Amino acid sequence: MSTAPSLLIDLAGVARLAGVQRPVASMWRSRFASTPDPFPQAITVDGGRPRFEALQVADWLARTGHGNNPEARGDAAAAAAPADFSFSEASAVAELQALITLYAQTGDLDELTHSQIKEAAAAADPHDRLLRREIGAHVDRGGPWVTYATRLVDAAYSPSAALALVTRRHAASNRTTGSAGQLVADAMALVVDATLALARDDATVMLDARDAALSSTVASRLGDDVNIVLPVGAESRHVRRQLLVDDHWVADDEGAARRLVVVARVPSDRGEDVSAILRAVDEVSLSLRDTDAAVIIGPARALVGPLSPADERARADILRSGRVRGIARLSTGLVDSAVRESLALWILGEPTGEVAPAQRITAVADLTGVHLSPATRSDLISDLIAGMGSGRDLRAHQFRFAAFVRTTSLQARSGSLVASVTPRLAPSTVRAAALPALLDIEGEAVRSDITPIEIAPDPHDVPRAASVAELINAGHLRRVQGTRLDSDLLGSEGLAVVTASDLDEPASIGRSRVDQFTFATQHPAAQLTRPGDVIFRTSPTAAAWVDAEGSKVVAYPARVLRITAGDPGGLVAEIVAADIAGAPAGPGAWKRWVLRRVAPRTIAPIRQALADIATARRDLEARAARLTDYAALIVAGATSGAVTMIDSHHAADATDTQ
């Protein structure tokens, strides 16, 4: 049985424990130094940093009521460490992780003797794959951190949370990990989404052998129906510890798995350069069978960026294998220890169907500056997976981010692999030179529904996009406040009212109304909308709708952007509404929204074309609704016995044969 070690805490730990900013903890030392109950004295100074006895600090916080954590005493172990323990030392961290993992298997280590702890480790890990040697080494040194491990689990509320806490503190003490540091939640979610999209048809998933947080996150989302394995021969002890604590069973090997999906994170170590990263990716590619696939995430500088001639040849060799089916450059800020590092995602696999190597294509996307929201992740993965399909799959899919490049051209490309990427369905990013041809192509495709707008390949200058604040200052735009309406005034007759929530479903506009006389009496200065007004909101998301008819009441917090009729400055209401959708939300954000503009002579024809398209869309939706109703009536008639369905096609065939 172990004795409780003295836990020491520095000022950064005090701030974590108290739930305050770091300067506040420093201020407590000086401000309360001469009071009857001063902040505890430092026990030692390590590298210029004062360290305090953690329980003394926790007692002081509880006694004085300072800070924002009423459970400071119980949480002290999570912010502190024994005097002889360092989170920057990998071997010490491994021993602590092993103790936490063994605690999860035994329920309590403090009640065991040292020999019993060794026996428990041998029983839990007979093949020494995750904790046996670390436990043995720790017990041989006298087991100084056994009680600390128990207290850490109590402070974190579970062994899994304790392991995650140790991993975070280890990473925080080793900021030089760079690109090999921990992925943020959005990046891990993207890898999970890609793995789930590929892990079909009874696939076995091979998890990354170095990134415990990523592997456990993937395993948690896969569920119990999917077998998970780790690479043969990989050490992966800390990954196995995390998976065991999180109740994920790992198969010994992939065995006779019909299909394998490999998840790989590069680089695995902070010292790996671009050449080492590409070698690791090449090893993954070479290990795949025809039916296998892989998800690889790593630094954009290696996977998509310009390279030295030698590294460029190495990357071209990987591309030449034909297995790289999807490439996406991601934004910065996805690695805790390298916030300026851009990442990239590769999807590997064989193309569906018999596709000649020269005809193979790769889906390529550039999401620089794009937040990885759930919708963004879903659309990106959908684009990349569609790129692995047949020609029919490609034609049936509406692409948001990806463009398609001949794989052979990627092999020969010098510089960035995502240079000049232009998603097919993002016209605002298409090169201007290609737009006339694309307009002609798409115009022919919709000719049966609408008369295409006439165009002339006539390059001309357009006003630059500008912020709402700039456009208001220039007199091209006005902001009109909404009216603070009493909900008791709303009814079913009178002027149509537009609320902020109506902007999610414009078809609902008009359901709420207010009596015109009452409104004029109570709000004599309020303005009704005019045709072409853009009604908008700033929260919870940015949204907008163009009022084509006018004479509506806008209920605050919804507001109006009104284009100046005599001096529109190239603004088109429908384009303004489109630019607001998906723009940053929140108070005051509307001033920074950037709106696109057109040449003045283009305003009238583009508004007419957009109005015609909106009318055609409504007609098509009405036709589709009528077909849906007709189908429902057919089913109702057949299932109720009210009518008999006549097979006119077979009757006609019988007549033809007589």
C-alpha positions in Angstrom: 0.0 0.0 0.0 1.4 3.4 -1.0 1.5 6.6 1.0 0.1 9.8 -0.5 2.8 11.9 -2.2 3.0 15.6 -1.7 1.4 17.2 -4.8 3.0 20.4 -6.1 1.4 23.0 -8.3 2.7 26.1 -10.1 0.9 29.3 -10.8 -0.4 28.1 -14.1 -1.8 25.0 -12.3 -3.3 27.3 -9.7 -5.1 29.2 -12.4 -6.4 25.9 -13.9 -7.5 24.6 -10.5 -9.3 27.9 -9.6 -10.8 28.4 -13.1 -9.3 31.8 -13.6 -6.7 33.5 -15.8 -3.0 33.1 -15.1 -2.5 36.8 -14.0 -5.2 36.4 -11.4 -3.3 33.7 -9.6 -0.2 35.8 -9.5 -2.2 38.8 -8.1 -3.5 36.7 -5.2 0.1 36.2 -3.9 0.8 39.9 -3.7 -2.7 41.3 -2.8 -3.3 38.9 0.1 0.3 38.7 1.4 -0.3 41.0 4.4 -3.8 39.8 5.2 -4.7 37.4 8.1 -5.2 34.6 5.6 -2.4 35.0 2.9 -2.0 32.9 -0.2 0.2 29.8 0.7 3.9 30.2 0.6 5.9 28.5 -2.2 7.4 25.1 -1.2 10.2 25.2 -3.8 11.3 27.1 -6.9 12.0 25.1 -10.0 13.6 26.9 -12.9 12.4 30.2 -11.6 8.8 29.0 -11.2 7.5 28.9 -7.6 5.7 25.7 -6.7 3.1 25.3 -4.0 1.6 22.4 -2.0 -1.6 21.7 -4.0 -3.9 20.8 -1.1 -2.9 24.0 0.8 -3.8 26.0 -2.3 -7.1 24.1 -2.6 -7.9 24.7 1.1 -7.2 28.4 0.7 -9.5 28.7 -2.4 -12.3 26.9 -0.6 -11.8 28.9 2.7 -11.7 32.3 1.0 -14.1 31.7 -1.8 -11.7 32.9 -4.4 -11.8 31.4 -7.9 -14.6 29.7 -9.8 -14.2 26.1 -8.7 -16.1 25.0 -5.5 -14.6 21.5 -5.9 -11.0 22.7 -5.8 -9.9 20.2 -3.2 -11.2 17.2 -5.0 -9.8 18.5 -8.3 -6.3 19.3 -7.0 -4.6 16.2 -8.4 -5.7 17.1 -11.9 -3.8 20.4 -11.8 -0.8 19.2 -9.8 1.9 16.5 -9.8 4.3 14.8 -7.4 7.6 16.6 -6.8 9.5 13.8 -8.6 7.2 13.7 -11.6 7.5 15.6 -14.9 4.9 15.6 -17.6 7.6 16.4 -20.1 9.3 13.0 -19.5 7.9 10.4 -21.8 8.9 7.4 -19.6 7.3 8.9 -16.5 4.1 9.7 -18.5 4.0 6.1 -19.8 4.3 4.7 -16.2 1.5 7.0 -15.0 -0.7 6.0 -18.0 0.0 2.3 -17.2 -1.1 2.8 -13.6 -4.3 4.5 -14.7 -5.0 1.7 -17.1 -4.4 -0.9 -14.5 -6.7 1.0 -12.1 -9.4 0.7 -14.7 -9.0 -3.1 -14.6 -8.6 -3.6 -10.9 -10.8 -0.9 -9.4 -8.3 0.2 -6.8 -4.5 0.1 -6.6 -4.0 1.6 -3.1 -5.3 -1.5 -1.5 -2.7 -3.7 -3.3 0.8 -4.5 -2.2 3.6 -4.0 -4.7 3.7 -7.7 -5.6 0.0 -7.8 -6.0 0.2 -4.8 -8.4 2.7 -6.8 -10.5 0.5 -9.8 -10.5 -2.5 -7.7 -11.6 -0.4 -6.3 -14.4 0.6 -9.8 -15.6 -3.0 -10.9 -15.5 -4.3 -7.8 -17.4 -1.5 -7.9 -20.0 0.0 -11.4 -20.3 1.7 -10.6 -23.6 3.1 -7.3 -22.5 1.5 -5.2 -25.2 0.4 -2.2 -23.2 1.4 -1.9 -19.5 3.2 -4.9 -17.9 6.7 -3.6 -18.4 5.8 0.0 -17.3 4.1 -1.3 -14.1 7.1 -3.6 -13.4 9.6 -0.7 -13.7 7.5 1.5 -11.5 7.0 -1.0 -8.8 10.8 -1.8 -8.8 11.4 1.9 -8.1 9.1 1.7 -5.1 5.8 2.6 -6.7 6.0 6.4 -5.9 3.0 7.4 -8.1 0.4 4.7 -7.3 -1.6 6.9 -5.0 -1.2 9.8 -7.3 -2.7 7.8 -10.2 -5.7 6.9 -8.0 -6.2 10.5 -7.0 -5.9 11.6 -10.6 -8.7 9.2 -11.6 -10.9 10.6 -8.8 -10.2 14.2 -9.9 -10.9 13.5 -13.6 -14.0 11.3 -12.7 -13.0 8.3 -14.8 -9.9 6.5 -16.0 -10.6 7.5 -19.6 -10.8 11.2 -18.7 -7.6 10.8 -16.6 -5.7 9.3 -19.5 -6.9 12.2 -21.7 -5.8 14.7 -19.1 -2.3 13.2 -18.9 -2.1 13.2 -22.7 -3.0 16.9 -22.8 -0.6 17.9 -20.1 2.2 15.9 -21.7 1.5 17.6 -25.0 1.4 21.0 -23.3 4.8 20.4 -21.8 6.2 19.5 -25.2 5.2 22.3 -27.5 8.1 21.4 -29.8 6.0 18.5 -31.1 5.0 20.7 -33.9 3.0 18.9 -36.6 2.9 15.8 -34.6 0.9 17.4 -31.8 -2.7 16.6 -30.9 -5.3 17.3 -33.5 -8.2 19.6 -32.6 -11.7 18.1 -32.4 -12.8 19.3 -35.9 -9.8 17.6 -37.5 -10.5 14.4 -35.7 -14.1 14.6 -36.7 -13.1 14.9 -40.3 -11.0 11.8 -40.1 -13.9 10.0 -38.4 -16.3 11.0 -41.1 -14.0 9.8 -43.9 -13.4 6.5 -42.1 -17.1 5.9 -41.6 -17.7 6.6 -45.3 -15.1 4.0 -46.3 -15.8 1.4 -43.6 -18.6 -0.4 -45.4 -19.1 -4.0 -46.4 -17.8 -5.6 -43.2 -14.5 -3.7 -43.4 -11.8 -4.0 -40.8 -10.3 -0.7 -39.6 -6.6 -0.4 -38.9 -6.2 2.5 -36.4 -3.2 4.8 -36.2 -0.5 3.3 -34.0 0.8 6.6 -32.6 -2.2 9.0 -32.0 -4.2 7.6 -29.1 -6.8 10.4 -29.1 -7.5 10.0 -32.8 -7.6 6.2 -32.7 -10.0 6.2 -29.7 -12.3 8.8 -31.3 -12.5 6.7 -34.5 -13.1 3.5 -32.6 -15.9 5.1 -30.5 -17.7 6.2 -33.7 -17.3 2.9 -35.4 -19.2 1.0 -32.8 -18.9 -2.7 -31.9 -19.9 -4.1 -35.3 -16.6 -3.1 -36.9 -13.4 -5.0 -36.1 -10.4 -2.7 -35.3 -6.8 -3.6 -35.4 -3.4 -1.9 -35.0 -0.5 -2.3 -37.4 1.5 -5.5 -37.0 4.8 -4.9 -35.2 3.9 -1.4 -34.1 4.7 -0.5 -30.5 1.5 1.5 -30.0 1.4 0.8 -26.3 -0.2 4.1 -25.3 -2.8 3.7 -28.0 -3.7 0.2 -26.7 -3.9 1.6 -23.2 -6.4 4.3 -24.3 -8.5 1.8 -26.3 -8.6 -0.7 -23.4 -9.7 2.0 -20.9 -12.4 3.1 -23.4 -13.6 -0.4 -23.7 -12.6 -1.0 -27.3 -11.5 -4.5 -28.1 -8.5 -4.7 -30.5 -8.1 -7.8 -32.7 -4.7 -9.5 -32.8 -4.3 -8.8 -36.5 -6.4 -8.2 -39.6 -6.3 -11.9 -40.4 -8.5 -12.7 -43.4 -10.3 -9.3 -43.5 -12.0 -9.0 -46.8 -11.5 -5.2 -46.8 -9.2 -3.1 -44.8 -9.5 0.7 -44.1 -6.3 2.2 -42.8 -6.3 5.4 -40.7 -2.9 7.1 -40.7 -1.6 10.3 -39.1 1.7 11.8 -40.3 4.1 12.7 -39.0 4.2 10.3 -36.1 7.2 12.0 -34.4 8.2 15.6 -34.2 11.6 15.0 -35.8 10.2 13.7 -39.1 10.8 15.9 -42.2 8.9 16.0 -45.5 10.9 13.0 -46.9 10.1 10.9 -43.9 6.4 11.9 -44.1 6.2 10.9 -47.7 8.0 7.6 -47.0 5.3 6.8 -44.4 2.5 7.6 -46.8 4.2 5.5 -49.5 4.4 2.6 -47.0 0.6 2.9 -46.4 -0.1 3.0 -50.2 2.1 -0.1 -50.9 0.5 -2.1 -48.1 -3.0 -1.8 -49.5 -4.7 -4.5 -51.5 -7.1 -3.8 -54.4 -10.1 -3.8 -52.1 -8.5 -1.7 -49.3 -8.7 2.0 -48.7 -6.9 4.5 -46.4 -7.5 7.9 -44.8 -4.3 9.9 -44.3 -4.0 13.3 -42.6 -0.8 15.3 -42.3 0.9 18.6 -43.0 -0.1 20.3 -46.3 3.5 21.3 -46.9 4.2 17.6 -47.6 0.9 16.3 -49.0 -0.1 19.2 -51.3 2.5 22.0 -51.1 5.4 22.8 -53.4 8.4 20.5 -52.7 12.1 20.1 -53.5 12.8 18.1 -56.6 13.6 15.0 -54.7 10.5 15.1 -52.6 8.4 16.0 -55.6 9.6 12.8 -57.3 8.7 10.8 -54.2 5.2 12.3 -54.1 4.7 11.7 -57.8 5.6 8.0 -57.3 2.8 7.7 -54.8 0.4 9.5 -57.1 1.5 7.2 -60.0 0.2 4.2 -58.1 -3.3 5.4 -58.9 -4.5 4.9 -55.4 -4.8 8.6 -54.4 -8.5 9.2 -55.1 -9.1 12.4 -53.1 -6.9 15.3 -51.9 -8.1 18.2 -49.8 -6.1 21.1 -48.4 -7.4 22.1 -45.0 -7.1 25.3 -43.0 -4.7 26.3 -40.3 -5.3 25.9 -36.5 -6.0 22.1 -36.6 -3.0 21.1 -34.6 -2.7 22.4 -31.0 1.1 22.7 -31.1 1.3 24.1 -34.6 -1.6 26.6 -35.0 -0.1 28.1 -38.2 0.3 24.7 -39.9 -2.1 23.8 -42.6 -3.1 20.1 -42.9 -4.2 18.1 -45.8 -6.3 14.9 -46.2 -5.7 12.1 -48.7 -8.2 9.4 -49.5 -6.6 6.2 -51.0 -8.3 3.4 -52.7 -8.9 1.7 -56.1 -11.3 3.4 -58.6 -14.7 1.7 -59.0 -15.1 -0.1 -62.3 -12.7 -0.7 -65.1 -10.9 2.6 -65.6 -7.8 2.9 -67.7 -4.9 4.5 -65.8 -4.7 7.3 -68.2 -8.4 8.1 -67.6 -8.3 8.1 -63.9 -9.3 11.3 -62.1 -8.6 12.6 -58.6 -11.0 14.8 -56.6 -9.1 17.8 -55.4 -10.4 20.5 -53.0 -8.9 23.6 -51.3 -10.6 24.5 -48.0 -8.1 27.1 -47.0 -9.8 29.4 -44.6 -13.0 27.3 -44.4 -14.2 26.2 -41.0 -14.7 22.4 -40.6 -18.3 22.6 -39.5 -20.4 19.4 -39.6 -22.0 20.5 -42.9 -18.6 21.3 -44.4 -17.1 18.0 -43.3 -20.1 16.1 -44.7 -20.0 17.9 -48.1 -16.2 17.5 -48.4 -16.2 13.8 -47.6 -19.2 13.3 -49.9 -17.3 15.0 -52.7 -14.1 12.9 -52.2 -16.0 9.6 -51.9 -18.0 10.4 -55.1 -14.7 10.9 -56.8 -13.9 7.2 -56.3 -17.1 6.2 -58.1 -18.1 5.5 -61.6 -18.9 8.1 -64.3 -22.6 7.7 -63.4 -21.8 8.5 -59.8 -19.9 11.6 -60.7 -22.8 12.9 -62.9 -25.3 12.2 -60.2 -23.4 14.0 -57.4 -23.6 17.8 -56.8 -20.1 18.9 -55.8 -19.6 21.7 -53.4 -15.8 21.7 -52.9 -14.1 19.3 -55.2 -12.9 19.7 -58.7 -11.6 16.8 -60.8 -8.0 16.6 -62.2 -6.5 13.9 -64.3 -4.3 11.8 -62.0 -1.6 11.9 -64.6 -1.5 15.7 -64.6 -1.1 15.6 -60.8 1.9 13.4 -61.2 3.5 15.8 -63.5 2.5 19.0 -61.6 5.2 21.1 -60.2 4.2 23.1 -57.1 0.9 22.9 -55.2 -1.4 20.0 -56.0 -4.5 22.2 -55.3 -3.4 25.2 -57.3 -6.4 26.7 -59.3 -8.9 24.4 -57.8 -12.4 25.5 -58.8 -15.3 23.5 -57.6 -17.8 22.9 -60.4 -20.8 24.2 -58.4 -19.1 27.2 -56.9 -19.4 29.7 -59.8 -18.0 32.6 -57.7 -14.6 30.9 -57.7 -14.6 29.8 -61.3 -12.0 31.5 -63.5 -13.5 34.3 -65.5 -12.2 33.0 -68.8 -14.2 29.8 -68.4 -17.5 31.4 -67.5 -18.9 32.1 -71.0 -18.5 28.5 -72.0 -20.0 27.2 -68.7 -23.0 29.6 -69.0 -23.6 28.2 -72.5 -23.4 24.6 -71.3 -25.6 25.1 -68.3 -28.1 27.3 -70.3 -28.6 24.4 -72.8 -29.1 22.0 -69.9 -32.0 24.1 -68.5 -33.6 25.3 -71.8 -36.6 23.0 -71.3 -37.4 24.8 -68.1 -36.4 28.4 -68.8 -35.2 30.6 -71.6 -31.4 31.1 -70.9 -30.2 34.7 -70.5 -28.4 36.1 -73.5 -24.7 36.7 -72.9 -21.8 38.3 -74.8 -18.2 37.4 -74.1 -17.4 41.0 -73.2 -14.8 41.3 -70.4 -15.3 44.4 -68.3 -14.4 45.8 -65.0 -16.8 45.4 -62.0 -16.8 47.3 -58.8 -14.8 45.6 -56.1 -16.6 43.8 -53.3 -17.0 46.0 -50.2 -18.1 45.7 -46.6 -21.6 46.7 -45.6 -20.1 49.6 -43.5 -18.2 50.9 -46.6 -21.3 50.7 -48.8 -23.4 52.5 -46.2 -20.8 55.3 -45.9 -20.7 55.6 -49.7 -24.5 56.0 -49.8 -25.2 52.8 -51.8 -26.9 51.1 -48.9 -29.1 51.9 -45.9 -29.9 50.0 -42.8 -33.4 50.1 -41.6 -34.2 49.0 -38.0 -36.9 46.4 -37.4 -39.9 47.3 -35.2 -40.2 46.0 -31.7 -43.7 44.4 -31.9 -45.8 43.3 -29.0 -46.7 39.6 -29.6 -50.3 40.4 -28.5 -50.8 42.4 -31.7 -50.1 39.5 -34.0 -53.1 37.8 -35.7 -54.2 36.4 -39.0 -55.3 39.6 -40.7 -53.6 42.8 -41.8 -50.0 43.5 -42.8 -47.6 40.6 -43.2 -45.0 40.4 -40.5 -41.5 39.0 -41.1 -39.6 37.7 -38.1 -36.0 36.6 -37.7 -37.1 32.9 -37.5 -39.1 33.3 -40.8 -35.8 33.7 -42.6 -35.1 30.0 -42.1 -38.3 29.2 -44.0 -39.4 32.1 -46.2 -42.6 30.1 -47.2 -43.9 30.8 -43.7 -43.8 34.6 -44.2 -47.4 36.0 -44.1 -48.7 33.6 -41.4 -48.2 36.2 -38.8 -49.9 39.6 -39.5 -50.8 42.8 -37.7 -53.7 45.1 -38.1 -52.6 48.1 -40.3 -54.5 50.7 -38.3 -53.2 49.4 -34.9 -49.7 49.2 -36.2 -49.8 52.8 -37.6 -51.2 54.0 -34.3 -48.6 52.4 -32.0 -45.6 52.7 -34.4 -46.2 55.9 -36.4 -42.5 56.3 -37.3 -42.0 52.6 -38.4 -41.2 51.9 -42.1 -42.7 49.2 -44.2 -40.5 47.3 -46.6 -40.1 48.3 -50.2 -39.7 46.0 -53.2 -36.1 44.8 -53.3 -35.4 45.2 -49.6 -33.1 42.6 -48.1 -34.4 41.5 -44.7 -31.6 40.0 -42.6 -30.7 38.7 -39.1 -27.3 38.2 -37.4 -28.0 35.4 -35.0 -28.1 32.5 -34.3 -26.9 32.3 -37.9 -26.7 34.9 -40.6 -29.7 34.7 -42.9 -31.4 36.9 -45.4 -34.4 37.1 -47.8 -35.3 39.5 -50.6 -38.8 41.0 -50.3 -39.9 41.3 -54.0 -43.3 42.9 -53.1 -42.7 45.2 -50.2 -45.3 46.6 -47.7 -44.3 44.2 -44.9 -43.6 44.8 -41.3 -40.1 43.6 -40.1 -40.1 42.5 -36.5 -36.9 43.2 -34.5 -34.3 41.6 -34.3 -34.7 41.2 -38.0 -33.6 44.3 -39.9 -33.5 45.6 -43.5 -30.7 46.5 -45.9 -32.1 48.9 -48.5 -30.2 49.5 -51.7 -30.3 53.1 -52.9 -32.3 53.1 -56.1 -30.6 56.2 -57.6 -27.1 55.0 -56.7 -27.0 51.3 -56.2 -23.2 51.0 -56.6 -23.5 47.7 -58.4 -25.5 46.0 -55.7 -28.1 43.4 -56.6 -30.5 42.4 -53.8 -30.4 38.7 -54.6 -26.6 38.7 -54.6 -26.6 40.6 -51.3 -28.9 38.0 -49.7 -26.7 35.1 -51.1 -23.6 36.7 -49.6 -25.2 37.1 -46.2 -26.2 33.5 -46.0 -23.3 31.7 -44.2 -21.5 34.9 -43.3 -20.1 35.4 -39.8 -22.9 35.7 -37.2 -23.1 37.7 -34.0 -23.7 41.3 -32.8 -22.1 43.8 -35.1 -20.9 41.2 -37.6 -23.2 42.7 -40.3 -20.9 45.7 -40.6 -18.0 43.5 -41.8 -20.0 41.4 -44.3 -18.4 41.7 -47.7 -20.9 42.0 -50.6 -20.2 41.4 -54.3 -21.2 43.9 -56.9 -21.8 44.0 -60.7 -21.4 46.5 -63.5 -24.4 49.0 -63.4 -25.7 47.9 -66.9 -25.9 44.3 -65.6 -28.2 45.0 -62.7 -31.5 44.9 -64.6 -30.9 41.8 -66.7 -29.4 39.8 -63.8 -32.4 40.7 -61.5 -34.8 39.6 -64.3 -32.9 36.4 -64.9 -32.9 35.5 -61.2 -36.6 36.3 -60.9 -37.4 34.1 -63.9 -35.3 31.3 -62.4 -37.2 31.7 -59.1 -40.5 31.5 -60.9 -39.4 28.4 -62.8 -38.2 26.8 -59.6 -41.5 27.4 -57.9 -43.4 25.9 -60.9 -41.2 22.8 -60.8 -41.7 22.4 -57.1 -45.4 22.7 -57.5 -45.3 20.1 -60.3 -43.3 17.8 -58.1 -45.8 18.3 -55.2 -48.6 17.4 -57.5 -46.8 14.2 -58.6 -46.3 13.3 -55.0 -50.0 13.8 -54.2 -50.9 11.8 -57.3 -48.6 8.9 -56.2 -50.1 9.0 -52.7 -53.7 8.8 -54.1 -52.7 5.9 -56.4 -51.4 4.0 -53.3 -54.5 4.9 -51.3 -56.8 3.8 -54.0 -55.1 0.5 -54.5 -54.7 -0.4 -50.9 -58.3 0.5 -50.0 -59.9 -1.4 -52.8 -61.8 1.8 -53.9 -60.5 1.5 -57.5 -58.9 -1.1 -59.7 -55.6 -0.4 -61.4 -55.5 -1.4 -65.1 -52.2 -2.5 -66.6 -52.5 -0.4 -69.8 -49.0 -1.3 -71.0 -49.6 -5.0 -71.0 -53.1 -4.5 -72.5 -51.5 -2.6 -75.3 -49.0 -5.4 -75.9 -51.8 -8.0 -76.0 -53.7 -5.9 -78.6 -50.6 -5.6 -80.8 -50.0 -9.4 -80.8 -53.6 -10.2 -82.0 
